[in-house]
Each structure stands twice: as C-alpha cells, then as structure tokens.
C-alpha cells in the first residue's frame, strides 16, 4: 500500500479536518482518504474548449461589422463623451 505525505498544511485546515474526522469517528488519515474517494467518485466535467465556456458564462453576440469597425465606433463614442463631460 502506498504512503502519501502532505506537508505545510494550514493550521485552520488541519483543525477542520480534525473536527470532521472526530465527527465521523475516524482518524485524520481515514478522513482524508474518505474525502479523496468521494471527490474522485464524482464525475468531473472538463470543457473541451475553455473559450466556449467563457463565452457561455459572459455572453456573446453576432455582429456583421468587423472588429476594426466596432473599435472605431467605440472610440468615437468615448471621444464624444469625454468632450461633452469637459464642458
């Protein structure tokens, strides 16, 4: 059987592990193994394309204008607003 050693555990994390182990009547090692088994048994969904995930979260739109046209439009609005704010 393999041995796993973990170093530099934050005191608050160790305390939480200790309390959780005590509630389950387990040693800290047994509790850590239980937590890892539960985590690994849960299917993890990995996105094939992280960019698509970000777009779904942030939202996106389709536009017939080119990127340069959109940037020019934004620059015009910013220039106009700055000028009007200064008056």
N, C-alpha and C positions, 0 to 999 in steps of 0.2 A: 504494500500500500504506500502511496506517495505521501510526502510530508510537504506542507505549504507553510511558509513562514512569512508573516506580514510585519513590516517594521514601520515605525513612526506613525502610529495611529493616534489621531487627536484624542485627547482625554474625554471630551464630550461624546465622541463616537463610541469609544470604548465603554463609557458609562452606560450609554443607550443599549449597546449590545449586552452588557452585563445584566441590566434590568430586564431586557427582553428574554434573555436566557433563563433568568430566575423565574419569570412568569410561566415559562414553558417547562420548568423543571429539567433544564438541560445545562450542560457546561457551555462556556462561551464558544469553544471549538465546535460542539454539536450544533449550536445555534447558527453559527456562520455557515456550516455545511448545509443546514436546512434552508437558509436564506438563498444560498447559491443554487441549490437544487430547484427551488421554487422559481427563481428568476430564469434559469436555463430551460425549465419546462414550459415557460410561457413563450409562445411564438413571437418572435420579434419581426416586425415589418421593416424591411430595408427598401428604401426607394431606389429604383434602378437609375433614375435621373434626378439628382438633388435640385437641379434648376427648376424642373417641373413642380416639385414640391413647394419650392419658394414662391413660384408664380401662383399656385393654388392658394397658398396662405395669404399672399399680399394682393392678389387680384391682378388682372391684366386686361388689356383691351386690344382690339384690332384697329388699325388706322391705315388709310390709304396714303397718307403723307410719308415722306421719307424721314429718317432720323434728323437729317440736316434741316428740313423744313420745320419740324417740330421744335428743334433747338432754336431756330431763328425766331419762331413765334414766341417762345418763352422769353428770349432776350428782349424782344420788342415790348412785351408786357412789363418786364422788370424795369426797363429803361423809362417807360412812361410813368409807372407808379412812383419811381424814385423822384422824377422831376415834379410830379404833382404833389408829393409829400413835402418837398422843399419850399413850396410856395406859401 
